[in-house]
């Protein structure tokens, strides 16, 4: 595979040399066939003519060599580009409209993606978001699960990845943590109703471990956040 890639790059970068080598190879086969016909009793002129007839046009043979080297796609691409440029030059007005439309569309999509990527993916509203990692329970299928609350998927190797683990398992991780890193737990809840100032509003919530806000370095605007001490008594926090 490595040698084939090297040959492909050599053929693309030294195109004139490759074409000259093709011509030399075709000439070699013609000369060899001509010599065989002369040895069989033909005159040199008749032998050369017969060899050319048997060999046929040289261009199909060159195409076969280019395909074997893997460079025919480059020829097709260049030919398509030249054809497209000729068509566009014939209709400058259409070309201007098409180029402007493409530029506007690509620019708008790039801007939207950049903003969305920055706001939704690159910049979580916590310090050092790239240091956050999700624990997954990984097992070979079939995996017997009586119930779970979270997401799971299968990879190409048939293993099941699940982001939902039992709370005692999380406690074991915390108690045996020697890395110095914070391990915290969170579990999404279905839609809740919150009453504020006499008005009920639907909202989302999570069940979180006591060190959730400490690990994320988030401080409440009002009151106090849940603390690790709240985990001391089950159901207290």
C-alpha positions as CSV (number, residue, x, y, z in Angstrom):
1,X,0.0,0.0,0.0
2,X,2.8,2.4,0.9
3,X,4.6,1.7,-2.4
4,X,1.4,2.3,-4.3
5,X,0.9,5.6,-2.7
6,X,4.5,6.6,-3.5
7,X,4.0,5.5,-7.1
8,X,0.8,7.6,-7.3
9,X,2.5,10.8,-6.1
10,X,5.5,10.2,-8.3
11,X,3.2,9.8,-11.3
12,X,1.3,13.0,-10.5
13,X,4.3,15.1,-9.8
14,X,6.4,13.9,-12.7
15,X,3.7,13.7,-15.3
16,X,5.8,14.5,-18.4
17,X,8.3,11.8,-17.5
18,X,5.5,9.3,-17.0
19,X,4.0,10.2,-20.4
20,X,7.4,9.8,-22.0
21,X,7.8,6.4,-20.4
22,X,4.4,5.3,-21.8
23,X,5.5,6.4,-25.3
24,X,8.8,4.5,-24.9
25,X,6.9,1.3,-23.8
26,X,4.5,1.5,-26.7
27,X,7.4,2.0,-29.1
28,X,9.2,-0.9,-27.6
29,X,6.2,-3.2,-28.2
30,X,5.8,-2.0,-31.8
31,X,9.5,-2.4,-32.5
32,X,9.5,-5.9,-31.0
33,X,6.4,-7.0,-33.1
34,X,7.9,-5.4,-36.2
35,X,11.1,-7.3,-35.7
36,X,9.2,-10.6,-35.3
37,X,7.3,-9.9,-38.6
38,X,10.5,-9.1,-40.4
39,X,12.0,-12.4,-39.2
40,X,8.9,-14.1,-40.5
41,X,9.7,-12.8,-44.0
42,X,7.8,-9.5,-44.2
43,X,9.5,-6.4,-45.6
44,X,10.3,-3.7,-43.0
45,X,7.6,-1.4,-44.4
46,X,4.9,-4.2,-44.4
47,X,6.1,-5.4,-40.9
48,X,5.8,-1.9,-39.4
49,X,2.3,-1.4,-40.9
50,X,1.1,-4.8,-39.7
51,X,2.4,-4.2,-36.2
52,X,0.6,-0.8,-36.0
53,X,-2.6,-2.5,-37.2
54,X,-2.4,-5.2,-34.6
55,X,-1.5,-2.9,-31.8
56,X,-4.2,-0.4,-32.6
57,X,-4.5,3.2,-31.4
58,X,-2.0,4.1,-28.7
59,X,-4.4,6.3,-26.7
60,X,-6.5,3.4,-25.3
61,X,-3.3,1.7,-24.1
62,X,-2.2,4.9,-22.4
63,X,-5.6,5.2,-20.7
64,X,-5.1,1.6,-19.4
65,X,-1.7,2.5,-18.1
66,X,-3.0,5.7,-16.4
67,X,-5.8,3.7,-14.8
68,X,-3.2,1.1,-13.5
69,X,-1.1,4.0,-12.0
70,X,-4.3,5.6,-10.5
71,X,-3.9,8.9,-12.2
72,X,-6.8,8.8,-14.7
73,X,-9.0,10.5,-12.2
74,X,-6.7,13.5,-12.2
75,X,-7.1,13.7,-16.0
76,X,-10.9,13.4,-15.8
77,X,-10.9,16.1,-13.1
78,X,-8.8,18.5,-15.2
79,X,-10.9,17.8,-18.3
80,X,-14.1,18.5,-16.3
81,X,-12.7,21.7,-14.9
82,X,-11.6,23.0,-18.3
83,X,-15.1,22.2,-19.7
84,X,-16.7,24.0,-16.8
85,X,-14.5,27.0,-17.2
86,X,-15.3,27.2,-21.0
87,X,-19.0,27.1,-20.2
88,X,-18.8,29.8,-17.5
89,X,-16.8,32.0,-19.8
90,X,-19.5,31.8,-22.4
91,X,-22.1,33.2,-19.9
92,X,-20.4,35.8,-17.7
93,X,-23.7,37.1,-16.3
94,X,-24.8,33.6,-15.2
95,X,-21.3,33.0,-13.8
96,X,-21.4,36.2,-11.7
97,X,-24.8,35.3,-10.3
98,X,-23.7,31.7,-9.6
99,X,-20.4,32.7,-7.9
100,X,-22.1,35.4,-5.8
101,X,-24.9,33.0,-4.7
102,X,-22.4,30.3,-3.8
103,X,-20.2,32.9,-1.9
104,X,-23.1,34.2,0.1
105,X,-24.4,30.7,0.9
106,X,-21.0,29.4,1.9
107,X,-20.2,32.5,3.9
108,X,-23.6,32.4,5.7
109,X,-23.3,28.7,6.5
110,X,-19.7,29.1,7.8
111,X,-20.7,32.0,10.0
112,X,-23.7,30.1,11.4
113,X,-21.7,27.0,12.1
114,X,-18.9,29.1,13.7
115,X,-21.3,30.8,16.1
116,X,-23.2,27.6,16.9
117,X,-19.9,25.6,17.4
118,X,-18.6,28.3,19.7
119,X,-21.8,28.7,21.7
120,X,-23.1,25.1,21.8
121,X,-20.0,22.9,21.7
122,X,-16.8,24.7,22.3
123,X,-17.9,27.0,25.1
124,X,-19.9,25.3,27.9
125,X,-20.7,27.8,30.6
126,X,-18.1,26.3,33.0
127,X,-14.4,26.9,33.5
128,X,-12.2,24.5,31.4
129,X,-15.0,22.6,29.6
130,X,-12.5,20.5,27.7
131,X,-11.5,18.8,31.0
132,X,-15.0,17.3,31.4
133,X,-15.3,13.6,30.5
134,X,-18.3,11.2,30.6
135,X,-18.1,7.7,32.2
136,X,-19.6,4.9,30.2
137,X,-20.3,1.4,31.2
138,X,-19.1,-0.8,28.3
139,X,-20.1,-4.5,27.9
140,X,-20.4,-7.1,25.2
141,X,-23.8,-7.7,23.8
142,X,-26.2,-9.2,24.7
143,X,-26.2,-7.3,28.0
144,X,-29.0,-8.0,30.5
145,X,-30.3,-4.7,31.9
146,X,-33.5,-4.7,34.0
147,X,-33.9,-0.9,33.7
148,X,-31.9,2.2,32.9
149,X,-32.3,5.9,32.6
150,X,-30.0,7.5,30.1
151,X,-28.6,6.8,26.7
152,X,-26.9,3.8,25.2
153,X,-25.5,2.8,21.8
154,X,-23.6,-0.1,20.2
155,X,-20.2,0.5,18.6
156,X,-18.7,-1.3,15.5
157,X,-17.4,-4.1,17.7
158,X,-20.8,-4.9,19.1
159,X,-20.1,-3.5,22.5
160,X,-22.9,-1.6,24.3
161,X,-22.0,1.8,25.8
162,X,-24.3,3.1,28.5
163,X,-24.0,6.4,30.4
164,X,-26.3,5.2,33.2
165,X,-24.8,3.3,36.2
166,X,-26.1,2.5,39.6
167,X,-25.6,4.9,42.4
168,X,-23.6,2.4,44.6
169,X,-21.2,2.0,41.7
170,X,-20.7,5.8,41.6
171,X,-20.0,5.8,45.3
172,X,-17.4,3.1,44.8
173,X,-15.7,5.3,42.1
174,X,-15.6,8.3,44.5
175,X,-14.4,6.3,47.5
176,X,-11.6,4.6,45.5
177,X,-10.6,7.8,43.6
178,X,-6.9,8.4,43.9
179,X,-6.5,10.7,40.9
180,X,-7.2,13.9,42.6
181,X,-9.9,14.7,40.0
182,X,-13.5,15.4,40.9
183,X,-16.1,12.7,40.1
184,X,-19.7,13.8,40.2
185,X,-23.0,12.4,39.1
186,X,-26.1,13.8,37.3
187,X,-29.3,12.3,36.2
188,X,-31.8,14.2,34.0
189,X,-35.4,14.3,35.2
190,X,-38.6,14.6,33.2
191,X,-40.4,17.9,32.9
192,X,-41.1,19.5,36.3
193,X,-43.5,22.2,37.4
194,X,-42.0,25.0,39.4
195,X,-44.3,27.5,41.2
196,X,-42.8,31.0,41.6
197,X,-44.8,34.1,42.7
198,X,-48.0,32.1,42.5
199,X,-47.4,31.0,38.9
200,X,-46.5,27.4,37.8
201,X,-44.1,27.0,34.9
202,X,-42.7,23.9,33.3
203,X,-38.9,23.5,33.6
204,X,-36.2,20.8,33.4
205,X,-34.3,19.4,36.3
206,X,-31.5,17.0,37.3
207,X,-30.7,14.9,40.3
208,X,-27.0,15.7,41.1
209,X,-24.4,14.6,43.6
210,X,-23.4,17.0,46.4
211,X,-20.1,18.0,44.7
212,X,-21.7,18.8,41.4
213,X,-21.4,22.6,41.7
214,X,-18.0,22.4,43.4
215,X,-16.6,20.3,40.5
216,X,-18.0,22.6,37.9
217,X,-17.0,25.7,39.8
218,X,-20.5,27.2,39.5
219,X,-21.7,29.6,42.2
220,X,-25.4,30.4,42.7
221,X,-26.7,33.9,42.2
222,X,-28.8,33.6,45.3
223,X,-28.6,31.3,48.3
224,X,-26.3,28.3,48.6
225,X,-25.7,25.4,46.2
226,X,-25.9,21.7,47.1
227,X,-22.8,20.7,49.1
228,X,-21.0,17.3,49.5
229,X,-22.4,17.2,53.0
230,X,-25.9,16.9,51.5
231,X,-24.9,13.4,50.3
232,X,-24.4,12.1,53.9
233,X,-28.0,11.1,54.4
234,X,-29.8,9.4,51.5
235,X,-32.7,11.6,50.2
236,X,-31.7,14.6,52.2
237,X,-30.2,16.8,49.5
